[in-house]
Amino acid sequence: MSQDIRFDLTQKEVPQAWYNLAADLPEPLPPPLHPGTKQPVTPEMMTAIFPENLVMQEMSTERWIEIPEPVREVYALWRPTPLLRAVRLERALQTPAHIYYKYEGVSPAGSHKPNTSVPQAYYNKIAGTKRLSTETGAGQWGSSLAFACELFGLDCVVYMVKVSFLSKPYRKLLMQTWGAEVHASPTEHTDFGKKMLQEDPDCPGSLGIAISEAIEDTVKHPGTKYSLGSVLNHVCLHQSVIGQEAIKQMELAGEAPDVIIGCVGGGSNFAGLAFPFIQQKLVAKKPYRIVAVEPESCASLTKGELRYDFGDTAEMTPLLMMYTLGHRFMPPKIHAGGLRYHGMAPTVSHVKKLGLIDAVAYPQTRVFEAAVLFARTEGLVPAPEPSHAIAAVIDEAIKCREEGQQKVILFNLCGHGLLDLAAYDTYLSGNLKDGQG
Ligand SMILES: *Cc1c(COP(=O)(O)O)cnc(C)c1O
């Protein structure tokens, strides 16, 4: 074979510890604030909804946090994930650039999300939690948490945004297969859900509403804790296995990336790939350009404001310092359901503010054009979310061709699109529009 295209680590090379960027930040992260007092939230306040061990991780500034053996055992079901070189895509683009992708779609749930659902379920289990409550949009997070809860013997209740519950039954069935209880949000189970239904019996739901319901469920049920699939520090921390593996795999490939690209919803898959590289940027002065790609119709980093805002619609969460479109912003129903969130992880917002990363936004027509080119060259059908990253990768590779530069590009293919084929149908039949579903 003329060219190596796959770079695999052995099981022993799965990271032993998660990397915490908070230890290396040149300026500390602004703390979350209590909405009433505007004072930093204390660990005691957070333990109302999270177990103490995860609260400690959320607030930790320790650089390395050891991955417990039972979590590494579950990671071994799909980790290390492959790093591949997209030679056929390079040829199709006639670019001198080398394009690499880290493929996180090999997990049981088909995305990067089990990297954090598994440790979250584990830490809850050892803290004595009996049941986890969460929300999900299109179902990627709900299915990842359902899988993890099943492995560690926890009950799982998922508030799924009603439009997705009705229009996207497959991930709901995945959650139920893994033993979770799934409700179409807004529900009659919570006061906030009832209020929403009184105002509008046909309310389609939103992620912000579902978060509010999941938190209300948590505080009302003893033995229940809440779990979030993105945005928070401990979630970004758990995802750092992606970047740590990618650093070793790029070494195996004998190359160093010039440009590192990931899509951003709440920011966790991007953080997972990028933060270990940002450490090298800070500590070893590596000149990486790191780019976050978001949908044009829900563009918190490129069009939002950096300020304190709520994480949910009902104003139940602490105030987080983040790029936000406002907690009442209702994103249009684009196909990349996982990228429809009004805010951005405080850590990702912070590195953007510090100039350590760039951000760009793409409309979904460009995204699906890129997704189909990727599927037709590399074979894998990408999820609509990472197809945002692919669109930016393609533009970068074309620029390399035009300017005669041989850059090395690395991106995170954080999920497959086999449960998103209805979105491909819309695109392939010529019915996809920008700014709507
Ligand atoms: C959830 C999800 C995202 C967006 O969430 P982040 O926290 O920004 O990573 C992106 N891609 C896929 C496949 C997802 O499931």
The ligand as an SDF file (V2000), in Angstrom:
LIG
                    3D

 15 15  0  0  0  0  0  0  0  0999 V2000
  -24.1230   16.4120   21.0040 C   0  0  0  0  0  0  0  0  0  0  0  0
  -23.3390   16.3990   19.7820 C   0  0  0  0  0  0  0  0  0  0  0  0
  -22.6220   17.5270   19.3490 C   0  0  0  0  0  0  0  0  0  0  0  0
  -22.6490   18.8440   20.0490 C   0  0  0  0  0  0  0  0  0  0  0  0
  -22.2550   18.8630   21.3570 O   0  0  0  0  0  0  0  0  0  0  0  0
  -20.8340   19.3660   21.8620 P   0  0  0  0  0  0  0  0  0  0  0  0
  -20.9510   19.3360   23.3110 O   0  0  0  0  0  0  0  0  0  0  0  0
  -20.6030   20.7250   21.2740 O   0  0  0  0  0  0  0  0  0  0  0  0
  -19.8410   18.3820   21.3500 O   0  0  0  0  0  0  0  0  0  0  0  0
  -21.8880   17.4250   18.1970 C   0  0  0  0  0  0  0  0  0  0  0  0
  -21.8460   16.2950   17.4910 N   0  0  0  0  0  0  0  0  0  0  0  0
  -22.5090   15.1830   17.8600 C   0  0  0  0  0  0  0  0  0  0  0  0
  -22.4220   13.9730   17.0060 C   0  0  0  0  0  0  0  0  0  0  0  0
  -23.2640   15.1940   19.0210 C   0  0  0  0  0  0  0  0  0  0  0  0
  -23.9110   14.0860   19.4010 O   0  0  0  0  0  0  0  0  0  0  0  0
  1  2  1  0
  2  3  1  0
  2 14  2  0
  3  4  1  0
  3 10  2  0
  4  5  1  0
  5  6  1  0
  6  7  2  0
  6  8  1  0
  6  9  1  0
 10 11  1  0
 11 12  2  0
 12 13  1  0
 12 14  1  0
 14 15  1  0
M  END
$$$$
